[in-house]
Amino acid sequence: MGFGCATGVPGFSNCIRWNLVAGQQIQSAARRNKSFNPAVPGQNIWYNPAAFSDPNANVTAASGLPYSFGNKPAYQSNDRSFPYMEEDFGLIKRTPITERIGLQFRAEFFNAFNRHVFGNPDGNPYDSGFGIVGSTNNSPRNGQLTLRVEF
């Protein structure tokens, strides 16, 4: 997962990356302690907000600081999203009725075990919900039955 778009540099239209704060973990305490739970406030925070700083937040004509690009990589090796586990099943039964006519019954189940795949956390450090996971990426269990006459 990656996020970007800190305060921009004049004349540069692309996204400016954030700075990583030395000594701070990007993972929240809930993730490091393996107590992350998207349904519990306080335990649903994915990122540690103290780990990121805007490289151009204090740049003004009076400050004398130059504009700069952040040092956070676009995608970090220690920052992964949720695994995507979803099982789909299908059963087909063909029954011949005559030589030219047959019957086909199909049962298909999508996300058969009704697993939740959580969405990515909010990646905008300027939001009040920064790092909070608030959505899912898949649909609930679904099934369909089909009966077809083939001739």
HUBEL-V334769 format. One record per backbone hydrogen bond with DSSP energy under -1.0 kcal/mol. NH is the residue of the N-H (numbers start at 1). CO is the residue of the C=O. E is the energy in kcal/mol with one decimal. If there is no record, write none. Layout:
NH;CO;E  NH;CO;E
//
This chain:
6;16;-3.0  12;9;-2.2  19;53;-3.0  21;51;-2.5  24;21;-1.7  28;46;-1.6  32;28;-2.2  33;29;-2.2  35;30;-2.6  37;43;-2.3  40;37;-1.6  43;40;-1.8  46;131;-4.1  48;26;-2.1  51;48;-2.1  52;49;-1.2  53;19;-2.2  57;54;-1.2  64;60;-1.1  72;18;-2.8  79;76;-1.3  89;109;-2.7  91;107;-2.8  93;105;-2.7  95;103;-3.3  97;101;-2.4  98;101;-2.1  102;150;-2.7  103;95;-2.9  104;148;-3.1  105;93;-2.8  106;146;-2.9  107;91;-2.4  108;144;-2.7  109;89;-3.1  110;142;-3.4  112;87;-2.7  114;111;-2.1  119;135;-3.2  122;132;-1.7  127;124;-2.4  131;122;-2.6  132;129;-2.2  133;44;-1.5  137;117;-3.7  142;110;-2.3  144;108;-2.6  146;106;-2.7  148;104;-3.0  150;102;-3.0
//
